[in-house]
Amino acid sequence: MPGLLLNIDVPDVAAAEAFYCAALGLRVGRRFGTDFVELLGSDAPIYLLTKKSGTSIGPAGGDTRRYERHWSPIHADFVVEDMDAAVARALAAGAVQEGDICDAPYGRLAMFADPFGHGFCLIEFNEVGYDAIAS
């Protein structure tokens, strides 16, 4: 089975490190120079990579990086034990909440944007979790 690493492009690694450590309680693992840092404390390591706004996202050209709020088909969900405390922590760190906390058959869900335009969610599972919607 392949391992999973999560890479997040940001325009400022120091600001992103401060945000993710404060918002989610992550901690710095290794540093790879000044533009690349590993964060630990989640199920998979998260790597923050400095990528300046306007730079190409691939060798063939096409789209460029932008850090205002944008949509991507992939986003991170962070499982939390106390939704209210996690929401307060994320907001205090600079996240933007996008709508109210939602109740779902599997628990509670809150949607956010980080200060770099990336969407993420917080999920507080109830006792049945995703089994509530599994078929």
HELIX and SHEET records of a PDB file:
HELIX    1   1 VAL A   13  LEU A   24  1                                  12    
HELIX    2   2 MET A   83  ALA A   93  1                                  11    
HELIX    3   3 GLY A  129  ALA A  132  5                                   4    
SHEET    1   A 4 LEU A   6  VAL A  10  0                                        
SHEET    2   A 4 ILE A  46  THR A  50  1                                        
SHEET    3   A 4 PHE A  36  LEU A  40 -1                                        
SHEET    4   A 4 ARG A  27  ARG A  31 -1                                        
SHEET    1   B 4 ALA A  76  VAL A  79  0                                        
SHEET    2   B 4 GLY A 119  PHE A 125  1                                        
SHEET    3   B 4 GLY A 107  ALA A 113 -1                                        
SHEET    4   B 4 VAL A  96  GLN A  97 -1                                        
SHEET    1   C 4 ALA A  76  VAL A  79  0                                        
SHEET    2   C 4 GLY A 119  PHE A 125  1                                        
SHEET    3   C 4 GLY A 107  ALA A 113 -1                                        
SHEET    4   C 4 CYS A 102  ALA A 104 -1                                        
END                                                                             
